[in-house]
Amino acid sequence: MTTASRLRERRTGLDQRATTSRTVRASLVSLAGLVGGPVTNQAGEEVGRVVDVVAKLYGTDPYPPVTGLIIRIGRRRAFLAADRIERVQAGQVRLRTARVDLRDFSRRPGEVLLARDVMDHQLVDVDGVQVTRAADLYLAPLTGRVVLVGVDVSLPTLLRRLGPRRWQVRPTPDRVLDWQAVAPFGAQATAGPAEVRLRASRSALHQLRPAELADILEDLGRTERQQLLGWLEPEQAADALEEMEPTELENLLREAPPEHAARLVDEMEPDEAADALRDLAPGERETLLARMPAGEAAELRGLLKHREGTAGGAMTTLLITAAPGQSVAEIRAELAAQAEHRTEIDAVAVLDKEGRLIADIPLFDLAVAEDTTVLADLTDWLTQFGSPVTVRPDTRLAEAADRLVAARASSLLVVDESDRPLGRILADDILDALLPERGRLHFRRFLQ
């Protein structure tokens, strides 16, 4: 998705959010203030007290509808269906009838208890790209029913909840997040189908870039981040893992079930996957490799044989190679098929029949060439600039960095003694290895 389309989608979403309506904001009901409040019948007589509010959190509705209440009558707790409720207002609930049909509560797919499962728990603020905690939840009447419309994450709300009852019932929407802008972590509390739970969360999370998801994963608790990883497509999750700090990534892989961790590592780019595995203990590393497809595991074992701090230890084995007789159009088609690896490809290696390197053609030169141009013509033209700059697998990264700068290139090919390419080392891989202490700058967290 382009930046422009992303911004258009964001603006459209903002316009459609319920909490932008003055009517909705004026009718907000605090969940924290509602819990413990009276439930009265038409005559105004108290029937019981609110223990919790049940809502269908994971479903097709943009705002989860309230499906009922858990109320306390004496020492008994019972379920009161939403169709028995006439009005939900600040601190109390009024019923439609004097007769109360109470039943034992049995959770249906997608339903959660809002006070128990969501309030005071972590969630993702997608707009602010941060992990936060629900200090309060806000209900409001919308399209003829009571729905969950927003989350309050402000400090004053926490203080309000500690105060007298008359304070607790008053919404303090100083910092309301519209429900459509958050991804909650209450799925472990419901038995709903995975695809139903996923729909609500993916709609918000698909907007985030890998680095933003990495920030969120690092801030989440163990249970929540494993749940978030389960929501993401494997490719999206792997992209996020590649952006994580090494220590955080190491912890995440240890926390995840071995089968899941192995699948995530398998989806990562080879050089990033090797770096992740190198940080694990030998036994942990072998546990994951044993659960990967044989070909991918063999490739990673080969990378792990190279020492850390060398070109072989930092290279990626993802290479696009071509023969001199191929046309530019053919290579472009092959590049298009490898679009998911675009960040790992910046040139095409041209090889002779024995697999030895002839030339390394930058993507820019391929982009401006005619479709019918034969690669042999491009390689002849590139000879005026000298031979391709290469390094050996045991070349120290500091030396590789010097050669990269001298060549004014964005990557270097790693070749064996016979000039057969083994992999490619990218400029950002050299920076990651030479400056591990720099980390990623978390401006967002600093400014909170």
C-alpha positions in Angstrom: 0.0 0.0 0.0 1.4 3.4 -1.0 1.8 6.3 1.5 -0.9 8.3 -0.2 -3.4 5.5 -0.2 -2.5 4.7 3.4 -3.3 8.4 4.4 -6.6 8.4 2.4 -7.7 5.2 4.2 -6.7 6.7 7.5 -8.7 9.9 6.9 -11.7 7.9 5.7 -11.5 5.8 8.8 -11.3 8.8 11.1 -14.4 10.3 9.5 -16.4 7.1 10.2 -15.4 6.8 13.8 -18.2 7.0 16.3 -16.3 9.0 18.9 -16.0 12.0 16.6 -19.8 12.5 17.0 -20.8 15.0 19.6 -23.9 13.0 20.3 -22.0 9.9 21.1 -19.4 11.7 23.2 -22.2 13.3 25.2 -23.8 9.9 26.0 -20.7 8.0 27.0 -21.1 5.6 29.9 -18.0 4.6 32.0 -17.6 0.9 32.4 -15.6 1.4 35.6 -18.5 3.5 37.0 -21.1 1.0 35.9 -19.5 -2.0 37.6 -21.0 -2.2 41.1 -23.9 0.1 40.1 -27.6 -0.8 40.7 -29.8 -2.6 38.2 -33.4 -1.4 38.6 -36.8 -2.5 37.2 -39.5 -0.3 35.8 -40.7 0.6 39.3 -37.2 1.8 40.3 -36.7 -1.1 42.6 -33.2 -2.5 42.8 -32.9 -6.0 41.3 -29.2 -6.5 41.7 -25.8 -5.0 41.1 -23.6 -5.0 37.9 -20.7 -7.3 38.1 -19.5 -7.2 34.5 -20.7 -6.3 31.0 -20.7 -9.0 28.3 -19.9 -7.9 24.7 -19.2 -9.7 21.4 -15.7 -8.3 21.1 -14.6 -10.3 18.1 -17.2 -10.2 15.3 -18.2 -8.4 12.1 -19.4 -5.2 13.9 -17.1 -2.2 13.9 -18.2 -1.5 17.5 -18.8 -4.6 19.8 -22.4 -4.8 20.8 -23.3 -5.5 24.5 -25.0 -8.8 24.6 -25.8 -8.8 28.3 -24.8 -8.2 31.9 -23.5 -10.3 34.7 -25.4 -9.2 37.8 -25.2 -10.1 41.4 -28.5 -10.9 43.3 -27.7 -11.8 46.8 -24.9 -14.3 46.6 -25.9 -15.5 43.2 -24.4 -14.3 39.9 -26.6 -14.5 36.8 -26.7 -13.4 33.2 -29.2 -10.8 32.0 -29.6 -10.6 28.2 -29.3 -7.3 26.5 -32.9 -7.4 25.2 -34.1 -7.0 28.8 -32.2 -3.7 29.2 -34.1 -0.4 28.6 -31.3 2.1 29.3 -27.7 2.1 30.4 -26.6 5.3 32.0 -24.0 6.7 34.3 -23.6 4.2 37.2 -26.8 2.3 36.7 -29.0 0.1 34.5 -32.7 0.3 34.0 -34.7 -2.8 32.8 -37.6 -2.9 30.4 -39.9 -4.9 32.6 -40.5 -5.7 36.3 -40.0 -9.4 35.5 -36.4 -10.5 35.2 -35.5 -13.6 33.3 -32.2 -14.6 34.8 -30.1 -17.5 33.5 -26.7 -19.0 34.1 -24.0 -17.3 32.0 -22.6 -19.4 29.2 -20.0 -17.7 27.1 -20.8 -17.7 23.3 -18.1 -17.5 20.6 -16.5 -14.0 20.5 -17.9 -12.9 23.8 -15.7 -11.5 26.6 -16.3 -9.9 30.0 -15.2 -6.3 29.5 -14.2 -5.5 33.1 -12.4 -8.8 33.6 -10.9 -9.5 30.2 -10.2 -6.0 28.7 -10.1 -3.2 31.3 -6.7 -2.8 32.9 -5.2 -5.0 30.2 -2.7 -4.1 27.4 -3.9 -3.1 24.0 -2.4 -1.6 20.9 -3.1 2.0 20.0 -2.7 1.8 16.2 -3.0 5.5 15.6 -0.3 6.3 18.2 1.6 3.2 17.3 2.1 2.3 21.0 1.2 -0.2 23.6 -1.1 1.1 26.3 -3.5 0.0 29.0 -7.2 0.4 29.2 -7.9 2.5 32.2 -11.6 2.6 31.3 -14.0 1.5 28.6 -16.8 3.6 27.3 -20.2 2.4 26.2 -22.8 4.4 24.2 -26.1 3.9 22.5 -25.6 3.5 18.8 -28.1 2.4 16.1 -30.6 1.2 18.6 -28.3 -0.8 20.9 -25.5 -0.3 23.4 -22.0 -0.8 22.0 -18.4 -0.4 23.1 -17.2 2.7 21.4 -13.9 3.7 23.0 -11.1 3.3 25.4 -9.7 5.8 28.0 -6.0 5.4 28.7 -5.4 8.6 30.7 -3.9 8.9 34.1 -6.8 11.1 35.4 -9.1 8.1 34.8 -7.1 5.9 37.0 -7.3 8.5 39.7 -11.0 8.9 39.2 -11.5 5.1 39.8 -9.8 5.4 43.1 -12.0 8.2 44.3 -15.6 8.3 45.7 -18.5 6.6 43.8 -19.8 10.0 42.5 -16.4 10.5 40.7 -16.3 6.9 39.3 -19.5 7.2 37.3 -18.4 10.3 35.5 -16.6 9.7 32.2 -13.4 11.7 31.8 -12.7 11.3 28.0 -9.6 13.4 28.0 -7.9 10.8 25.9 -10.4 8.6 24.2 -9.2 6.1 21.7 -12.0 5.1 19.3 -12.5 1.3 19.4 -11.7 1.0 15.7 -8.2 2.4 16.4 -7.2 -0.3 18.9 -6.3 -4.0 18.9 -7.3 -5.6 22.2 -5.9 -8.8 23.6 -8.9 -10.6 25.0 -9.0 -13.4 22.5 -7.6 -15.9 24.9 -10.8 -15.4 27.0 -13.2 -16.5 24.2 -13.7 -19.6 22.1 -14.5 -17.8 18.9 -13.2 -19.0 15.6 -9.7 -17.7 14.8 -10.8 -16.1 11.6 -13.5 -14.1 13.5 -11.0 -12.9 16.1 -8.5 -12.0 13.5 -10.8 -9.9 11.4 -11.2 -7.2 14.0 -7.5 -7.0 14.8 -6.0 -7.2 11.4 -8.1 -4.4 10.1 -6.2 -2.1 12.4 -2.8 -3.7 12.4 -2.3 -4.0 8.7 -1.6 -0.3 8.5 1.6 -0.6 10.6 5.1 -0.8 9.1 7.4 -3.6 10.3 9.5 -1.2 12.5 6.3 0.0 14.2 5.2 -3.6 14.8 8.6 -4.3 16.2 8.2 -1.5 18.7 4.9 -2.8 19.7 6.1 -6.4 20.1 9.0 -5.2 22.3 6.6 -3.3 24.6 4.0 -6.1 25.0 3.9 -8.7 27.7 4.7 -12.3 26.9 1.2 -13.5 26.4 0.1 -10.5 24.4 2.9 -10.5 22.0 2.5 -14.2 21.3 -1.1 -13.5 20.6 -0.2 -10.6 18.3 2.2 -12.8 16.4 -0.6 -15.3 15.9 -2.8 -12.6 14.3 -0.2 -11.6 11.7 0.5 -13.3 8.5 3.8 -15.2 8.8 5.5 -12.9 6.3 4.4 -9.8 8.1 5.5 -11.2 11.5 8.9 -12.1 10.1 9.4 -8.6 8.7 8.6 -7.2 12.2 11.0 -9.7 13.9 13.8 -8.5 11.6 13.4 -5.0 13.0 13.5 -6.0 16.7 16.4 -5.5 19.0 18.5 -8.7 19.2 17.8 -9.2 22.9 14.1 -8.8 22.5 14.0 -11.1 19.5 16.0 -13.7 21.4 13.5 -13.6 24.3 10.5 -13.8 21.9 11.9 -16.9 20.2 12.5 -18.6 23.5 8.9 -17.8 24.6 7.2 -19.1 21.5 6.4 -22.7 21.0 9.3 -24.3 19.0 7.1 -25.0 16.0 5.9 -21.4 15.8 9.4 -20.0 16.4 10.8 -22.2 13.7 8.1 -21.1 11.2 8.9 -17.4 12.0 12.6 -17.8 11.6 12.0 -19.8 8.3 10.1 -16.8 7.0 12.9 -14.3 7.8 15.5 -13.3 5.3 18.4 -15.8 5.5 21.0 -13.4 6.9 18.5 -12.1 9.5 17.5 -15.6 10.4 21.1 -16.7 10.9 21.7 -13.7 13.2 18.7 -14.6 15.2 19.8 -18.2 15.6 23.3 -17.3 16.4 22.1 -15.5 19.5 20.5 -18.7 20.9 22.1 -21.5 22.8 23.3 -24.4 20.6 20.5 -26.7 21.9 17.8 -24.0 21.3 19.2 -23.3 17.8 19.2 -27.0 16.9 15.6 -27.4 18.2 14.4 -24.8 15.7 16.5 -26.0 12.8 15.1 -29.5 13.2 11.6 -28.1 12.8 12.4 -26.3 9.5 12.2 -27.7 6.0 15.4 -29.5 5.2 16.6 -27.2 2.5 16.1 -24.0 4.5 17.7 -25.6 7.6 20.8 -26.6 5.5 21.1 -23.1 4.1 21.1 -21.6 7.6 23.5 -24.1 8.9 25.9 -23.1 6.1 25.6 -19.5 7.1 26.1 -20.3 10.8 29.5 -21.9 10.0 30.9 -18.4 9.2 32.3 -16.4 12.1 30.4 -13.5 13.4 32.0 -10.2 12.3 32.9 -11.5 8.8 31.3 -11.0 5.4 30.2 -14.6 5.4 28.6 -14.2 8.8 26.6 -11.1 7.7 25.7 -12.0 4.1 22.4 -13.1 2.7 22.3 -16.1 0.4 19.3 -14.6 -1.6 20.8 -13.9 -5.0 19.4 -13.1 -8.4 21.7 -14.5 -11.0 21.6 -14.4 -14.8 23.4 -15.6 -17.9 24.9 -13.1 -20.4 22.4 -14.2 -23.1 19.3 -13.3 -21.2 17.4 -10.1 -21.9 16.5 -7.3 -19.6 12.8 -8.2 -19.9 13.5 -11.7 -18.6 15.4 -10.4 -15.6 12.7 -7.9 -14.8 10.1 -10.7 -14.8 12.3 -12.6 -12.4 12.7 -9.6 -10.1 9.0 -9.1 -10.1 8.5 -12.6 -8.9 10.9 -11.8 -6.0 9.1 -8.6 -5.0 8.7 -9.8 -1.4 12.5 -9.7 -1.0 12.9 -6.2 -2.5 14.9 -5.0 0.5 17.5 -7.7 0.0 18.0 -7.2 -3.8 19.9 -4.3 -5.3 21.8 -5.9 -8.2 21.8 -8.9 -10.5 25.0 -11.1 -10.7 25.8 -12.2 -14.3 27.6 -15.6 -14.3 29.4 -17.6 -17.0 28.6 -21.3 -17.7 30.8 -22.4 -14.8 29.0 -20.1 -12.4 31.9 -17.6 -12.1 31.1 -13.9 -11.8 31.3 -11.7 -14.9 29.4 -8.6 -13.7 27.2 -7.2 -11.0 24.5 -5.1 -12.6 22.8 -2.5 -10.3 19.0 -2.4 -10.6 19.1 1.2 -11.8 21.0 0.2 -14.9 18.4 -2.6 -15.5 15.6 -0.1 -15.0 16.8 2.4 -17.7 17.8 -0.3 -20.2 15.5 -1.3 -23.1 13.6 -4.6 -22.6 15.3 -6.2 -25.6 18.8 -5.4 -24.4 20.9 -8.4 -23.8 22.8 -8.6 -20.5 26.1 -9.2 -22.4 25.8 -5.7 -23.8 25.3 -4.2 -20.3 28.3 -6.1 -18.9 30.5 -4.9 -21.8 29.4 -1.3 -21.0 30.1 -1.8 -17.2 33.7 -2.9 -17.9 34.7 0.7 -18.3 34.1 1.2 -14.6 36.3 -1.8 -13.6 35.7 -5.3 -12.3 32.9 -6.0 -9.8 34.1 -5.3 -6.2 33.9 -8.5 -4.2 35.0 -9.9 -0.8 35.8 -13.3 0.5 33.6 -15.0 3.3 36.4 -14.5 5.9 36.8 -10.8 5.1 36.4 -8.7 8.3 33.4 -6.4 8.2 35.5 -3.3 8.8 37.5 -4.1 5.6 34.2 -4.9 3.7 32.9 -1.5 4.8 36.0 0.3 3.5 35.6 -1.5 0.1 31.9 -0.7 0.0 32.6 3.0 0.5 35.4 3.1 -2.0 33.2 1.4 -4.6 30.3 3.8 -3.8 28.0 0.8 -3.9 25.1 -0.3 -1.7 26.2 -4.0 -1.5 29.1 -6.3 -2.2 29.1 -9.9 -3.5 30.7 -12.5 -1.4 32.6 -15.0 -3.6 34.7 -18.1 -3.1 38.2 -18.8 -4.4 36.9 -19.5 -7.9 34.8 -16.2 -8.0 31.5 -18.1 -7.6 29.0 -16.0 -5.7 28.1 -17.3 -2.2 25.9 -14.4 -1.1 25.6 -10.6 -0.9 26.4 -8.3 2.0 24.2 -5.2 2.1 25.3 -1.8 3.5 22.7 -1.9 6.3 24.0 -5.4 7.3 27.5 -3.9 7.7 26.1 -1.0 9.8 24.1 -3.4 12.0 27.2 -5.5 12.6 29.7 -2.6 13.2 27.4 -0.5 15.2 25.3 -2.9 17.3 25.1 -0.5 20.2 23.3 2.2 18.3 20.0 0.3 18.4 16.9 1.9 16.9 15.9 5.4 18.0 12.6 5.2 19.8 11.5 8.8 19.4 7.9 7.9 19.9 8.5 6.4 23.4 10.8 9.3 24.4 8.2 11.9 23.6 5.3 10.2 25.4 
